[in-house]
Structure formats: structure tokens, C-alpha cells
Amino acid sequence: MPDLSLFDLSGRLALVTGSSDGIGFALAAGLGKAGARIALNGRNAEKLAAAAERLAGQGIAVETAPFDVADRDAVFRAVERIEREVGPIDVLVNNAGVQRRNPFETFPEETWREIMAINVDGVFHVTQAVGGRMIERKRGRIINICSVTSELGRKTIVPYAATKGALRQMTRGLSAEWAKHNIQINAIAPGYIRTPLNQALLDDAKFSAWVEDRTPAGRWAEPEELIGAAIFLASDAASYVNGHVLYVDGGLSTSV
């Protein structure tokens, strides 16, 4: 029998940003079922509490950490509180993100800055707040949630794709800089996933059909199909994996 203890996350604390629903919630649940304690994050305290209750109902040890990743001071205060009251953060999943669609030539500047503030600056703030403590402890796992748009372009989402390309390079650069501290920094790049963020696309019959035709797997993915990749990258099984972007996209990024 294989040694599945390599994937056991018992005793570890995972902070998952943007985890009230969608991909973040699925990853939090998956890491929790693998044994990790979960610090659930979101901006809406009421929605966050409801999500935490759902996890607790599944037997997962969960704490809530309401803060906006774009608010640097709030991030550092929250991380300090988590580490003081709950314990050291062993796994950070940078999942919080927003998507806005518009032709680039008329894309509002304030919307551009909103996307950058959450998708890029937010990862910068949280990773600095958590990563500095990981460096002191000489251990840690950081998982960034990228996208197929980290590599592929598509019309009307240029700003979003720019942030996901930046996150891919942040993953690689941090690996080069922090691997010496026994910190593994990797990323998961989902394809088209059934989430609230993609509801408008799911409701568009023409676009949904395009996704199914364009993806070799022939369908949209469910958020839970990202869990295996997250458990792997958070676990001892990935102790020598660093700077890697793992595409979970049904083959979309490797085919024409």
C-alpha cells in the first residue's frame, strides 16, 4: 500500500483567502478534511460566519478571519491575531480575487485599480504578512490561485489576465527567493470552473457551449476538482516542488 501519510495535513493551520464560497470554500473544505485547521477569510462577516458553520458541520476545525486583502493594515492585524490566538499559519492559499469584463478601450480606470488592488496587491500584502513569519520558522507552504489566463489571452478580460500573469511570475520569483527557507511556493491554475464568479458565463448558453467545445474534457469543472492539487501542494508529498504552476483545466491550456 502507498504511504498516504505524506498527504496528511493533521496539526497544520491553513489560511485560505476569499473562502466564503466558490473555489476558496471548496479548497478550505478539502484541506480541512485532510486534517488541517482552517482560517476562513472574506470581507462579508455574515457570509463568512455561514460558511464557517457549514465547515464545522462537516467536522472541520475552523476559525473566521474577516478582512479585506486590499487593506494592508487590516491584513497585518488579522495575521497577527490568528498567529497569537489560533497558532502559526503553516499553509497560505491566496485565492481572493475579482473579475470584471469590459472592452479594454473603455475599461474604467477605477475598475482597473480595483482588480489590481485585490488580485495583485492583496496577494502581496497577505504573503508578506504570513511569509515573514514562515521565514522565521523555516517552514511553510504558499499556494497561489492563478488561472488559464496566466498563459492565455481572451477578449474583455485583459486586466484580469494581467493580474493572473503577474501572480504566475510572483510564484516563480518567490520560489527563487524563499526556497532556501524551506518554504514551497506553488500555484494552481484552474480552467473554467462552476463558481459564482463565473455565473454570468454559465448563464450564457453560447459561451458555455464554447467552453465545452474548447476544453478537451468537454465540460466545465466543479470547484471540488481542485482539492487534490491543493492537498498535494500543501503536504509533505510536495516537499521538493517549488515555483510550479499546476494547471487543472481539462486540457484546455495544452490544446488548440
C-alpha positions as CSV (number, residue, x, y, z in Angstrom):
1,M,0.0,0.0,0.0
2,P,1.3,3.5,-0.7
3,D,2.3,5.8,2.2
4,L,-0.7,8.2,2.2
5,S,0.6,9.8,5.4
6,L,2.5,12.1,3.0
7,F,-0.8,13.8,2.3
8,D,-1.9,14.1,5.9
9,L,-2.3,17.7,7.0
10,S,-3.2,17.0,10.6
11,G,-1.9,19.7,13.0
12,R,-1.4,22.3,10.3
13,L,-3.2,25.6,10.1
14,A,-4.3,26.8,6.7
15,L,-5.4,30.4,5.9
16,V,-7.5,30.5,2.7
17,T,-8.3,34.0,1.5
18,G,-11.6,34.6,-0.3
19,S,-13.1,31.4,1.1
20,S,-16.7,32.2,1.8
21,D,-17.8,30.4,-1.4
22,G,-16.6,29.1,-4.7
23,I,-13.1,27.8,-5.2
24,G,-11.9,29.2,-1.8
25,F,-14.6,27.4,0.1
26,A,-14.0,24.1,-1.7
27,L,-10.3,24.3,-1.1
28,A,-10.9,25.1,2.6
29,A,-13.2,22.1,3.0
30,G,-10.7,19.9,1.2
31,L,-7.8,20.9,3.3
32,G,-9.9,20.6,6.4
33,K,-10.9,17.0,5.5
34,A,-7.2,16.2,5.0
35,G,-6.7,17.2,8.7
36,A,-5.9,20.9,8.6
37,R,-7.4,23.5,10.8
38,I,-8.9,26.3,8.7
39,A,-8.8,30.1,9.0
40,L,-11.6,31.1,6.7
41,N,-11.3,34.6,5.2
42,G,-13.7,37.0,3.5
43,R,-14.9,40.6,3.6
44,N,-18.5,39.9,4.5
45,A,-18.6,38.8,8.1
46,E,-22.1,37.4,7.9
47,K,-21.4,35.3,4.8
48,L,-18.1,34.2,6.4
49,A,-19.9,33.0,9.5
50,A,-22.4,31.0,7.5
51,A,-19.5,29.4,5.5
52,A,-17.7,28.5,8.8
53,E,-20.8,26.9,10.2
54,R,-21.0,24.7,7.1
55,L,-17.4,23.6,7.6
56,A,-17.9,23.0,11.3
57,G,-20.9,20.8,10.4
58,Q,-18.5,18.6,8.4
59,G,-16.3,18.2,11.5
60,I,-13.7,20.6,10.3
61,A,-11.9,22.8,12.9
62,V,-12.5,26.3,11.6
63,E,-11.9,29.9,12.7
64,T,-13.0,33.0,10.8
65,A,-10.7,35.8,9.8
66,P,-12.8,38.7,8.3
67,F,-10.6,41.2,6.5
68,D,-10.1,42.8,3.1
69,V,-6.9,41.6,1.4
70,A,-6.5,45.0,-0.3
71,D,-6.3,46.7,3.2
72,R,-2.7,46.3,4.2
73,D,-3.1,47.3,7.8
74,A,-6.2,45.0,8.2
75,V,-4.2,42.1,6.8
76,F,-1.3,42.5,9.2
77,R,-3.6,42.9,12.2
78,A,-5.5,39.8,11.2
79,V,-2.4,37.7,10.6
80,E,-1.0,38.8,14.0
81,R,-4.3,37.8,15.7
82,I,-4.5,34.4,14.0
83,E,-1.0,33.6,15.0
84,R,-1.5,34.8,18.5
85,E,-4.9,33.2,19.2
86,V,-5.0,30.2,16.9
87,G,-1.5,29.2,16.0
88,P,1.2,29.6,13.4
89,I,0.0,29.6,9.8
90,D,1.5,26.6,8.0
91,V,-0.3,26.9,4.7
92,L,-1.4,30.1,2.9
93,V,-3.8,29.8,0.0
94,N,-4.0,33.2,-1.9
95,N,-7.4,32.7,-3.5
96,A,-9.2,36.1,-3.1
97,G,-9.8,37.7,-6.4
98,V,-12.3,39.6,-8.6
99,Q,-13.2,39.6,-12.2
100,R,-14.6,42.4,-14.3
101,R,-15.4,42.3,-18.0
102,N,-15.3,45.2,-20.5
103,P,-13.7,46.1,-23.8
104,F,-10.2,47.4,-23.0
105,E,-10.5,50.7,-24.8
106,T,-13.4,51.7,-22.5
107,F,-12.3,49.9,-19.3
108,P,-12.8,52.3,-16.4
109,E,-9.6,53.3,-14.6
110,E,-11.2,52.8,-11.2
111,T,-12.2,49.2,-12.1
112,W,-8.6,48.5,-13.3
113,R,-7.3,49.7,-9.9
114,E,-9.9,47.6,-8.1
115,I,-8.8,44.5,-9.8
116,M,-5.1,45.2,-9.3
117,A,-5.7,46.1,-5.6
118,I,-7.3,42.8,-4.8
119,N,-5.7,40.3,-7.3
120,V,-2.1,41.6,-7.1
121,D,-1.7,44.0,-4.2
122,G,-3.8,41.7,-1.9
123,V,-1.5,38.7,-2.6
124,F,1.5,41.0,-1.9
125,H,0.1,42.1,1.5
126,V,-1.0,38.7,2.7
127,T,2.1,36.9,1.5
128,Q,4.4,39.5,3.2
129,A,2.4,39.3,6.4
130,V,2.5,35.5,6.5
131,G,5.7,34.8,4.7
132,G,7.8,36.8,7.1
133,R,6.7,34.6,9.9
134,M,7.3,31.5,7.8
135,I,10.9,32.6,7.1
136,E,11.5,32.9,10.9
137,R,10.1,29.4,11.4
138,K,12.0,28.0,8.4
139,R,8.9,26.2,7.0
140,G,5.7,26.9,5.1
141,R,3.6,26.3,2.1
142,I,2.1,29.1,-0.1
143,I,-0.4,28.2,-2.9
144,N,-1.4,31.0,-5.3
145,I,-4.6,30.6,-7.3
146,C,-3.7,31.5,-10.9
147,S,-5.8,30.8,-14.0
148,V,-5.5,29.5,-17.5
149,T,-5.4,33.3,-18.3
150,S,-2.0,33.3,-16.6
151,E,-0.9,31.9,-20.0
152,L,-3.8,32.5,-22.4
153,G,-5.4,35.7,-23.5
154,R,-9.1,36.4,-24.0
155,K,-11.0,39.5,-25.1
156,T,-12.8,41.7,-22.5
157,I,-10.7,40.4,-19.5
158,V,-7.3,41.9,-20.2
159,P,-6.9,43.4,-16.7
160,Y,-7.8,40.1,-15.0
161,A,-5.4,38.2,-17.2
162,A,-2.7,40.8,-16.4
163,T,-3.2,40.1,-12.7
164,K,-3.0,36.3,-13.2
165,G,0.1,36.6,-15.3
166,A,1.6,38.7,-12.5
167,L,0.7,36.1,-10.0
168,R,2.4,33.4,-12.0
169,Q,5.6,35.4,-12.0
170,M,5.3,36.2,-8.3
171,T,5.1,32.4,-7.7
172,R,8.3,31.8,-9.6
173,G,10.1,34.7,-8.2
174,L,9.2,33.9,-4.6
175,S,10.3,30.3,-5.2
176,A,13.7,31.6,-6.3
177,E,14.0,33.8,-3.2
178,W,12.4,31.8,-0.4
179,A,13.1,28.1,-1.2
180,K,16.2,28.4,0.9
181,H,14.0,29.0,3.9
182,N,12.2,25.6,3.4
183,I,9.1,27.4,2.0
184,Q,7.4,25.9,-1.0
185,I,5.6,28.5,-3.2
186,N,3.5,27.0,-6.0
187,A,0.3,27.8,-7.9
188,I,-2.9,26.1,-9.2
189,A,-4.2,27.4,-12.5
190,P,-7.9,26.4,-12.9
191,G,-9.7,26.3,-16.2
192,Y,-13.4,27.1,-16.4
193,I,-15.0,26.3,-13.1
194,R,-18.6,26.4,-12.0
195,T,-18.5,29.2,-9.4
196,P,-20.5,32.3,-8.5
197,L,-17.7,34.3,-10.2
198,N,-18.5,32.7,-13.5
199,Q,-22.3,32.7,-13.2
200,A,-22.8,35.2,-16.0
201,L,-20.8,32.9,-18.3
202,L,-22.6,29.8,-17.1
203,D,-25.9,31.5,-17.9
204,D,-24.7,32.4,-21.4
205,A,-25.7,29.3,-23.5
206,K,-23.4,30.3,-26.4
207,F,-20.4,30.9,-24.2
208,S,-21.0,27.7,-22.1
209,A,-21.2,25.7,-25.3
210,W,-17.9,27.2,-26.4
211,V,-16.2,26.2,-23.1
212,E,-17.4,22.7,-23.5
213,D,-16.2,22.5,-27.1
214,R,-12.9,24.2,-26.4
215,T,-12.0,22.1,-23.4
216,P,-10.8,18.6,-24.3
217,A,-12.6,17.2,-21.3
218,G,-15.8,18.5,-22.8
219,R,-17.2,20.2,-19.7
220,W,-16.9,22.8,-17.0
221,A,-15.1,21.7,-13.8
222,E,-16.5,21.6,-10.3
223,P,-14.6,23.5,-7.6
224,E,-14.1,20.3,-5.7
225,E,-11.9,19.0,-8.6
226,L,-9.1,21.4,-7.4
227,I,-8.9,19.9,-4.0
228,G,-6.4,17.1,-4.9
229,A,-4.0,19.6,-6.3
230,A,-4.3,21.8,-3.2
231,I,-3.8,18.9,-0.8
232,F,-0.7,17.8,-2.7
233,L,0.9,21.2,-2.8
234,A,0.2,21.8,0.9
235,S,1.5,18.4,2.0
236,D,4.9,16.7,2.6
237,A,4.4,15.0,-0.8
238,A,5.4,18.3,-2.4
239,S,8.4,19.0,-0.3
240,Y,10.7,19.4,-3.3
241,V,8.1,21.0,-5.6
242,N,8.7,24.8,-5.9
243,G,7.8,27.5,-8.3
244,H,5.4,25.2,-10.2
245,V,2.1,26.2,-11.8
246,L,-0.2,23.2,-11.8
247,Y,-2.9,23.6,-14.5
248,V,-6.2,21.9,-13.6
249,D,-8.1,22.8,-16.8
250,G,-9.3,19.6,-18.5
251,G,-6.5,20.0,-21.1
252,L,-7.6,23.5,-22.3
253,S,-4.1,25.1,-22.0
254,T,-2.4,22.3,-23.9
255,S,-4.6,22.0,-26.9
256,V,-5.7,24.0,-30.0
